[in-house]
Amino acid sequence: MLGKLTIDALPFYSGIAIGGALITVFGALGVVALITWLGQWRYLWAEWLTSLDHKKIGIMYVTLALIMIVRGFIDAMMMRTQQAVALESDGYLPPDHFDQIFTSHATIMIFFVAMPFLVGLFNVVVPQQIGARGMAFPFMNSVSLWLTASGAALVMISLVIGKFSTAGWSAYPPYSEAQFSPGVGVDYWIWAIIVSGVGSMLTGINFLVTIVKRRAPGMRLMMMPLFTWTALCTSILIVFAFPALTVAAALLGLDRYLGMHFFTDGDGGNKMNYINLFWIWGHPEVYILILPAFGIYSEVVATFSGKRLFGYKWLVYATVVITVLSLGVWLHHFLTLGASPDVNAFFGRMAPLISVPTGVTIFDWLFTMYRGRVQFSVPMLFTLGFIVTFVIGGMAGVLLAVAPDLMHNTTFLVAHFHNIMIPGALFGYFAGYQYWFPKAFGFRLEEKWGRRAFWAWIVGFYLAFMPLYVLGSMGMPQRLERYYVASWQPYLIVAELGALFILCGITFLAIQLAVSIRDRAALAVSTGDPWNGRTLEWATASPPAAYNFAVVPHVHGIDAWWAMKQAGTAGHRPARFHDIIMADDSSAGVLLGAMSFVFAFAMIWQIWWLAAVGGLGMFAAVLSRTFRDHAEHRIPAREVEAIENRRTMAPALALGAAT
Amino acid sequence: MTNAVITNGQDKDNDNEAEEAERAIDEKAYGFWIYLMSDAIIFALLLATFVVMSHNTADGPGGHTLFRLPNTFAETMLLLASSTTFGFASVAIAAGQRWRTLSWLSVTFLLGLGFVAMKISEFYGMTVAGAGPWRSGFLSAYFTLVGTHSTHVSVGLVWIVLLGCEVALRGLNPFVASRLFRLGLFWHFLDIVWISIFSVVYLPGIL
């Protein structure tokens, strides 16, 4: 009846695991109780959960990312603490628990922090940047969101029911095979990856079509803002790369569920094939995470230097070259795994090539700032922190490509990819969060706490990861839950200190949000254009109306909004308004997500009847939508006019004239 | 189908349902092409995996003993014929002939069903003969690749039934026609995939 699910699935194996489970359960119950107490269920359901408005979907994506970053960071803190104390001792975590934590930390940070964060920012910004009223497929957008949330929920519930994978975030066989990992941990991983991976796939298709088909009249490809360019390239990478992850995870699942021999020891299994498939996705994924951040940095640098982006064309070409190259270097993630010397040499030489276009982008940003009137706002601070830090990480990567094998699989590698992902992706998302927050909500984030958060993050980053470079050079392997080399410990204690600074960084971001909501009246942006922006998303109201643009703008060059401000046509009231057709909201997306959770959970615990229920539920949700051709409503011109009249246009004009 | 235009002579400046519909149909066709590209990558990776594992028979049976040319030939003919009959259905859709469309869709469905039935019997026969997917890496790769294709065909069959019902109940409006157009893309795509499978999996095994 309940498959493999028994009372033993509850985490009585360690006090800390029970604590984690209780925090998760009470956290969830607390949120439910709070919403009930506030009587906001109807509002939440009608305005948010069932919304097909890309801005709201984007905000929900970012909210998911911010919740999950807390969970991912707690994992990180636990690992740092374990390593700081585990010299010639067991520390405070049993090995099995430590292994779950490093697996869930990476899985969460990549799939449920970075991905939803970047997709959320795409959602809020990209349609507005191209002068569109919405996404090409608004319902599919909602499905993507809820599939991602369903994957995140699977990882979270593994804290309470059963255990998560101990096989590392990449789940290499043979360890991840049923023979060595008989529990449900790897199954949790597989289903979380597949469910959220389908969501990402659909997002990739959605943005690709939206950007290609829905640009405002006159906006040629070489007039698109850089962030939109990176969204386009990221979408292409998602469409091409995510199938490989799905295939790798599915084949591993077939081995585990049906006793097949794709990656097993013996019986004709081929472990290397998994590793190839995984990194055919895995390397492009690095750029899926980084390119959007590059796009954000480009927007931020241009806006806060008060200048047109230097070398716009070169930035576009560099982005495209990175996109293409990233599909051809996957093997450098496993140079130590015994491919032939020629193959290793080819990929070892290919890998540093990618630093050429990356270098071009860095120089373009520097030249944009050169002789500009640079304002050191919070987004700009994150950008500057990125430029300095990322160069170090990139050079460490070039070093890894030519370094002796012994450097691989040490904490040098851990330091390198955190040095790429934290400044190269996360700082970018933070910059974007600070930069576009007033776009989404109509008030700025408070500056002082933003600065504090930045400094805590950057100091914390250096303290936490520079020691790991040293430790890697000293030969410390990654993922050790205990060690016997006394000279490593001081570095690990410094790294722990760095993690504490990052804790402050996260806390300050939370305080910043709270303070900003409290002082929202003082921080309000009546013009809708708080930074004197250059691109079209600042032409709409902040927060934007459901339809973004009452009149779709005509575009004649890059920085369309800036040009409109220069020409004095910005914010001109149109002679008359027109009816606008927008997509209806739909509950099918959130129901489909919920059913995908039921389905995956049942598959993990092998409760076949429940899996059938979940599967049929998903089918029904899709079916309920498939044959509806008129799922849209008309906003009459009168109503559009009333909405637009509430906007204050005058200050926007004054601002445009002053510059 | 993307150029099926419906105009209702409304004020051009207002958004009008007909233009929105036309645009939606165009975007869905484009999005579906992109989906097919990503699906093609799934098949490409499964094909590559099969090639990598084609000699990993673990002392079990190999392609020479398992695959029979007449069987594979019949399957190929069924699937190719079904693509042709879908082509006739498309002609009928373009001509707005509802019942002719339905008959060709039915023929397509039967041919596809025949293909899937042959596949099931082939898989069943291999499994009871001790050559199931758990026997060796080679057989895991074979069953997964060919099974994924057959699953796609089965999804296509369900889809034909659903759209057939819609054609019968609602007739051929531009939305239905656009859905049939995308189903057609899917169906022909599976044909192309089958040709790859035939060339990479069956021919080397038989010859």
Interface residues (C-beta under 8 A of the other chain):
Chain A: A136 F137 M201 G204 I205 N206 L208 V209 V212 K213 R214 V239 F240 F242 P243 A244 T246 V247 L251 L254 D255 L258 G259 M260 H261 F262 T264 G266 D267 G268 G269 N270 N273 L277 I280 R576 H578 D579 I580 I581 L623 T626 F627 D629 H630 E632 R634 A637
Chain B: D11 D13 N14 D15 N16 E17 E20 A21 R23 D26 E27 K28 Y30 G31 I34 Y35 M37 S38 D39 I41 I42 L45 L46 T49 V52 M53 N56 T57 A58 G60 P133 W134 R135 S136 G137 F138 S140 A141 F143 T144 L162 E166 N173 F175 R179
